[in-house]
Amino acid sequence: MPGPISGIHHMTAIAGDPQRNLDFYAGVLGLRLVKLTVNFDVPNTYHLYYGDEVGRPGTIVTFFPWPHMRRSRAGAGQFFATALSIPPGALDYWRERLEAHGVQCAGPLERFEETVLAFEDPDGLPLELVAHQRAEERPGWPQGPVPAEVAIRGIHGVSAVSLAHERTARVLAELLGLRELAREDGRTRYVAGQGGSGAIIDLIEPQEATPGIEGIGTVHHLALRVPDDEAQRQVHHEVAEHGFRVTPVLDRQYFRSIYFRELGGLLFEIATDPPGFTVDEPVERLGSELRLPPWLEPRREELIRQLPPLRRPGTA
Ligand code: ZN
């Protein structure tokens, strides 16, 4: 029986320059900036959220732009590539678009009967576009710079390399309730809930166990989604029962979250689907101005003075 986790909620990575990040994800990849806010724990830095038109769970990729952080090293104990979902006919469009923007692509290669184009964002974060038949079950954003029929539909899956492969496999299957779907070339595919695009974690067997170093261009954490607070309480209980240190519930304004790091080095967040990104601005205004949670609103002037100004692509 599937547990309360129904798929991926969002992926969060560390970026360098916020303007370069915005230009790439909103401008080149054509995702919608669904929330312009600050990091609630480091409020003099941005937290940029990209997603589909309304920022549905499973379409969201978010960044902490920390230009002064150290450079990273990819390795074990990290989430690796984030795969984004595109319709099967969109592959040529994307190869041309990425190359026109100076982004080098590897592939297409075949994996689990899907076609994968691999590349990196401007900070070296590994990304993939995965072309597959069921991509069109999720809508493309009609007002973006990329035509809706070829637009990115959200997260397809995320891959990870653990420092303790077997232990992480058990966390995925026994604690988080994912099920093993397939194995291919040292890669084991797990799916949450009903499975499908947006519910996939691929655990890759490490070639060598050199630990990665967190920094610019690496994934900070992966958030899995639960439908409500009750389901989150259930997962909180399970995580604690398995002996992991888990945070109390934190109010992230657009969802409520708990976090725990498993023994393979991977930081997981469990985030609620509600209330979503329209809680403090209407759909048509999403991402158009800096939003702060109520407890930071009194510091707005001070924070704006410390934050670098940002220009959204396509605006003057
Ligand atoms: Zn998060």
Boltz pocket constraint, residues with backbone or C-beta under 6 A from the ligand:
constraints:
  - pocket:
      binder: B
      contacts: [[A, 10], [A, 12], [A, 221], [A, 223], [A, 269]]
      max_distance: 6.0
